[in-house]
Amino acid sequence: MVQTPDADFDVTHVIQNDESSPLTTNGADLDLMLGKDYGALKDIVINANPSVPPLSLLVLHSLLCERYKILSAVHTHSSVKSVPEKLLKCFGEQMKKQPRHEYQLGFTLIWKDVPKPQMKFSIQTMCPIEGEGNIARFLFSLFGQKYNAITSTLIDSWVDTAIFQLKEGSSKEKGAVLRSMNAALGKTSWLVGNELTVADIVAWCVLQQTGSANAAPANVQKWMKSCENLAPFSSVIKLLK
């Protein structure tokens, strides 16, 4: 007999027992995830609209730079008339240029008139991954983190909630999300457990982009400060000034 799980089941202890490692310690098998192409640098190419910059992808780029040797570039497509200087320099200055083959990963951001962010990493052979949340999930997977089914589901749920309700929802939906976040953050340091996940990155960036940060309740405010104390979030903070 199949039993339906209790909707009020508290999974906090399950999440806390989930095994994970610091983001900068391990990494994914890039050949396995991005395809093996001898003699060629693996390139991730993202198209994004400068009118709605995907802030979470900038945070993830900074995190990836701590783990991999990345050749970063920002370009402007002809479909866009002008791009603010801050967005053209959103990856900062790559101080030490090396031969292309010495990098592990290429990360190219193209400011383009597209309805939602699009990502490709094998330009000739794949359909693009669309949507900031989906791209953020993929980029975070490059750290090689392993989660149990419950944790993975909660992370995915928070990412979707941030994008579709906190960012695009009604004021009533946004208020409900903030209350849910406040309750979750009363139990754990981060939205899902005691380690930063892509859920925190996306939710924090949405709060910044929608101007909801100042109205956030106490636990959310404390969590936001924890995010801002991490260096990879500084690139977004500079853009928002």
N, C-alpha and C positions, 0 to 999 in steps of 0.2 A: 504494500500500500504506500502510495506517495503522499507525503504530508506537506502542506504548504507552510513555509517558514513564517514565524511570527514577525510581522512588520515592525514591531517595537523591539526586536532583539538587539541588544547592545553589543556591537562588534568591536568596541574600543580595545578590549583585551586581545582580540584576534589580530588586530592591526599592529598593536604594540609588539606582538611576538613575531611579526613578519620579518624575515631576514632581508636586510638591505645593506648596502655599503656606501661610503661617501662617494659623491658624484665624480670626484677627480681621481679616485683610486683605480677603478676598473673602466673598461670601455667595451664597446660592442665590436664584433667582427665586421669591419667596414666592407671587406670583400663579400661577405655573406649578405649584408644588408643592401649594399649599393651596387653589387656586381663587380666581377673581377675583370679588369682591363689592363693588361700589362703595358707599362710605359706611359700610361695616361693618368692624370690627376682626377680623382673622383670629384665631380662638381655638383653642388647643390645650387640650383637656380630658382629664385623666388621672385615672382611678379607681385607687386603690391601697389595700391593706390595711395599716393601721398596725401590725399585729403583725409584718409582714415588709416594712418600708419599702424601696422600690426606690432604693437609695443612688445608683446610677449616674445616675438621672434628675435627682437633685438637683445632681450635678456638672455635668451637661449644661445644666441650667437656668442655673447660674452662668456657664458658658462662653457660652451664647447671650446672656446679659445684657451681655457684653462686645462683642457684635457688633450686636445689635438693641436698639431701645427697646421694652422688654417691660413689660406691665402684669401683675403677678403677683398671684395670690390663692390662699389655702388655705381650704377649707371642710370641714365634717364632715357626712357623710350620716347620716340617722336610723337606719341599720342598725348604726351604731357607737355604743356607749354612752359611751365616753370615749377621748380621745386625749391622750397626753403633751404637755405644754406645748411641749417642744422641737420636736415634729413640727408643731404649729400655727404655729410661727414658723420653720419650716425654710427659708423664702425670705428671712428677715431682714425688716427694716423698709424699706418703699418710702418713702424720705424725701420725695421731691418728687412730689406728685400732680399730674398734668396732665390736661387733657381727654382723653377716651377716644380721640378721633380722631387724637391726636398720637402714639400708640403704633403701632409696626409689627406687634406680635404680642401676643396675650393668652395667658397660661400659667396655667391653673387646675388645681390639684391638689385632688382630693376624696378624703378618707379615707373608705373605704367597705368593707363586708364583701364582698370579691370574692376568688375563688380565686387570681387572678393579675392583675397590672396590665393595665388596658385604656386605650386612647387613641382619641379621636376629634378631628377638626379640622373636620368639617362635620357637625354634630350630626344634621341631618335626613336626610342622604343616604348616609351610609357605615356599613359594618359596622366595629366597633372593631378596632384592631390590638391583639393580645393578647401578653402576655409581655414581661418586662423587656428581654430581648435585642433583640427586634424593635422595641420602642419606642425603645430607645437607638440602634439603627441609623438609624431614621428621623430622630430629632432631630439626630444627627450629620450627616446628609445636608444639613441646613439651612445648613451652613457652605459648601456648594458645592464640597467637595473632590473632585478627580478622581483616580482611581487606575487603573492598568492591571489586567488580568484576574487576574494572579497575586497582586498585592497585595490586591485586593478579596476574593479567595477566602481568603487567609490571615487577613485581618481577620475575615471571617465565621466561619471555623473556630475562631479563638481565642474569639470571643464565645460560640459554642455550647459550646465546651469548658469555658469558665468557668461557664456557667449549668448545663449538664447533667452535668458530671463534677466540677468543683471545688466546686460548690455542692450538687448533689443526689446525687453519686456516693458509692460506698463509700470506705473509708479507703485501699484499694489504688488506686482510680482517682485519688483526690486526690493521693496520693504520686507517681503517674506524671505527673500534670499539672504538679506543682511541679518535677519533674526536667526535663520538657520546657521549661517556662518558663525554668529556670536555663540550659539549653543555648542557647535562643534569645537570651537576654539576655547571653550571653557573646559574641555576635557583633554585636549592635546595641544601641543605647541604649534602644529601646522594643521592644515585642513584635513589631512589624512595621515594620522600617526605622528611620529616625532622626527621625521625627516622632510626636508623640502621636496615637493614633487611638482610636476607640471601643473597640477591643480592650483597650487599657490601662485605660481608665476602668472598664469592666465587670469585668475581672479584678481590679483593685485593690479595687473595692467588694465583690466576692465574698470576697476574702481577709479583709477587715475584718469582714464580716458572719458568716463561718463561724468566726472565731477562729483561722484558719490562719496568720495573719501572722507570729506569733512562731516558728513551726516552719519558715519558708521558708528555703531555702538562700541563699548569699551574694549571687549575682547578682540574685536576686529581692528580697532586702532592700535592695540598692543602688537598684534600680528603684523600689521602694516609696517610698524617701526622695525620689527625683526627682519622683514624683507629688505627694507631700505638700508639696514646695516650691512647687508651683503654686497660686495663690490659689483657683481654683475648687474645689479639694478641701477647703478649710477648712470649708465648710458641713457636710460629712459628718464631719470630724474633731471638730467641736463637738458633733454629735449623739452621737458615740460616747463622749464623756467622761462 
